[in-house]
């Protein structure tokens, strides 16, 4: 499996132009299937490793059934898509004669509206002083955290895009940053005044070189490029401290960014451009969020309103 996975990673990078984050997710899902089978002694070769040639539809069904115990349907659907892509690749390159996952159907995903914060909730979140201890190091981390939250809400970028930001991509004076989105497509995102101020205050604490190739903007506690998981923890902890009843993620701030712009009358196609959506239909889900918010306000305020549902 290791040789196949390395070849698959190269294929995703070279032929599909997939981002590092996307490749990691695909390989993580395939590896999870591999570990599941190995732990149960399924599809092993003489060396005790999982043999991709021996994996059949039933083994993948057992894996999916196991996932239903602890995963949401959307997560299971994504993992199945990764596995299908892996076996399609093996067939395409002539490593396998058939795709054992080809006839498996993805679970029906529940439709839901994304978590969106109100203007007051968003302000409370980004202005939260999470606290990182005392001293110079603690102050630097506080400035970093505030800059991360402000940039996520101000620019509406994905957490992977934020983690991948390099110094050469940032122009604080003009308030413009260049981000690499899905499919390695480059686009421009805009920073508001608050985000520019927070980012400037954070960067002034460091000694990084703007022109240096690959110099990351946001660093982890050990001085390395910050990870999406660390940013997810930051948003979660900041929400807890700020007292918000909702449970936002970094992607919630992206949803909030789009919804607040739409509420303010910004054209849907302009929002599509800012979010980096390939299709307008992807952006149109925010119209449903705005209508839902209007209904909630109406039901609470109007004396003749009926409860919906």
N, C-alpha and C positions, 0 to 999 in steps of 0.2 A: 504493500500500500504506500510506503514512503516514497518509492520511486514514482509511482503514479501521481501522488499528491504534488511532488516537486514539478513534474511535467505539467500538471493542471495549473499550478501557480504561474508557471512561465507562460502558458497559453493565455491565461486571464490578463496577465500584464502586457504581453507583446501583441497578441492578436485581438484581444477585446479591449485593450487600453483601460482596464479596470483600475480603480484607485487602490492604494495599499489597504485602506479600511475595508473595501469591498472584498478584496482577496482574502483578508484575514477572516472575515465572516464566513465566506464559502468554505475555506479550509477548516475552520472551527466546527462547522456543522458536519462535514465529512468525517472529521476525526472523532466526533462524538458518536457517530454510527460505528466507526471502527472499534472504539473502546467498549461500546455496548456489546458488540459481538464477541470481542476477545474475552471480556469478563465472564461471558456465558459459555465459552468454548465453541462458538459457532464459526463455521467457514474458515477453519485454521489450516495452514499448510504444515509441513513436517517440522518447521522451525518454531511452531507455536504462534505465528503471526497470522493476521487476517489476510486471506487470499481473495482479492476482488473478483476473480473468476468464479468463485464458489458462492458469492452472494446472490441470493434469489429474491423474488418478490415477497415470499413469506417472511424472510429474515427482516426485510425492511418494514413490513407490516408490524412485526413484533416490536421493532424499534419505535415506530410511530405510536403504537398502543402504549408503550412505556412512557412516552412523552406526554400523553393525555393526562397523566396523573399529576403533573406539576407545571405544565406549560399552557399558555393561551393558544387558541386556534391560529391566531396570526403568526405566532412564533413557530408553530408546527408547520404551517404552510410555507414559511420561509426556509425552514430546514429541509423540507421535502424538495423545494425548488433547487436548493444547493446540491442535494444528492442527485437529482435528475440531471442537472447541468454537468456534474462530475462524470456520470456514466455516459452521457451523450458525448462528452469529450473522449472518453475511452473508446467508444465505438467509432467516432470520427477518425481517430488516429490508428484504428485497427487493433487496439489492445484487447477489445472484447467483441463478441459476435452479436450480443443483444444487450438492451438496457433493461435491467430487472425492475426499474422504477417507472418505466414508461407508462404503464396502464394504471398506476396509482393516482387516485383523485385527491386533490387538496381539500382540506376541511372547509366548510362554508364559514367564512369569517363574518362575525357579527358587525353590523354597521354601527358606528358610534361617532359622536361629535368630539373633536379634539378638546383637550383641556385648555381653556383660555382664561387668562387673568383679566380682571377689570383694570382700569387705569390706576386706581388706588392700590390694588394688590400688586401690580407690576412695580409701582414706585416703592412700595414697602419692601419688596423682594430685592430690588437692585440697590436700595439704600441701606440694606441690612449690614451691620458691622459684624460679620461672622466671628471675628476674633481668631487670631493665630498665635497667641502668646504675647509676651512683652519683648522689648528690645528692638534693635534695628531689623533683625530678621522677621520678627512678627509684624512690624509695620510694613515691610515690603510685601509680605504675603497678603495683608489686608488690602493694600493698594492693587495687588494683582487680582484678587478675588473681585473687588469692585469693578475693575476694568473688564474682567471676563463677563460679568453679569450685564454691565452696561452695553458692551459690544453685542452680546447675544440678542438683547432686546432691541437695540438701536438698528442693527443691520439685518436681523432676521436670518442669520446664517446658521448652517447645520453645525452640530458639535464637532464633527470630523473636520469641517472647514475651518473652524476656529482653532482646533488643535494643530492644523497644518499650516497656519499662518506663519510666514517668514517676515523678517524685518524689511526686506526689499519690497514687500507687498503693501506696506503701510505708508500713507501720506497723511499725517495728522493735520497739517495746515489746510489742505483741501477737504479733509474729512472723507477720503476715499480709500478703500482697501480692495485689493485684488484677491479673489478666492478661487480655489479649484474645486468645482462641484462634481456631481456624478458624471462618470464617463470622462473624467479629466478635463471637463469644459471649464474654461476660465470666464469669470464675469466680474463686474464691479459692484461692490456693496457700499452703502453710504453710512457714515457715522454722524449722529447728531452731536450737538454741543456738549451735552453731558458725557457722552461716550468718549469724545475727543479729549475732554478734560481729564477723565479717569485714566484713559490710556496714556496720555502724556505724563501724568503724575507717576504712573507705574514704570514707564520706560526711563524716566529720569533717574530712577533708583538703580538702574542696571548699568552695565558697562559693555553692552553688546554693540556690534558694528552694523549700521544700517545697510551698507553695501555688501556685506559678507554673504556669500551664497549659502542658502540653507540655514541661516541663523534664525532660530524660532523666536516668535514674539512671546509666547507664554511658556514659562518654565515650571516644571514640577519642583517638589521640595528638595530633590537631589540635584537640581540644576539641569535636568534633561528636559526634552520637549514634553509638555503636559499631555496626559492621555485623556481620551473622551470619558473614560470611567471616572477620572478624578474630577472632571467638570460636572458630571452627573451627581457625584457626591456633594459637590459645592452647592449646586442648585437645591438639592434635597435638604441639606443642612440649613441653608439660608432661609428656605421656606418654613422650616420648623421654628427657627429663631424669630422670624418676622410675625409668626402667629397666623399665617394664611391657612385656612381650613382645607384648601385644595392641595393636591400633591403634584406640583409641576415638575417637569423634566426640562432639560435644555431645549427639546423640541417643542415643549409648551410655550417657551418664549418666542420661538419662531412662529407658532400659530398665533400667539398674542400680537406679535408685530404685524402680521398680515391682517388680522381682524381689526385692529385699531386703525390701520390705514384705510381699510374699506369703510369702517364706520365714519371716518373723516371725509369720505367722498373721493378717495383716490381711485383712479380707473383700474379696473381689474387686470387689464393687460400690462399696466405699469407694475402692478404687484407681481404678476407672473414673471416679468423681467427681473425684478429685484430678488425674487425667491429662486430664480434659476430653474423654473419648471419648464420642461420641454413641451407640455401640453396645457392648454388653457383649462381643460376639464379638471386637471389636478388642482388648479387654483380655485375653481368654482365652489369647492366644498366650503370655502370661507363665507360664501354668501349664505349658506345654510346656517352657519354659526351665528351670523349677524341677525338673521330672521329669528332664530331661536332666542337670542338675547332680547330682541324686541318683544317677543311673545311673553317672556318671563317678566319684563318690566311692566307690560300692559296688564297681565294677570294680577300682579301685586298692587297696581295703582288704580285700575278702573273699578268703580263700585259695581258695575254691571257685568264684570268679566266672569266667565265660567272657568272652572279648573279644567285643564286639558289632560288628556291621557287615556 
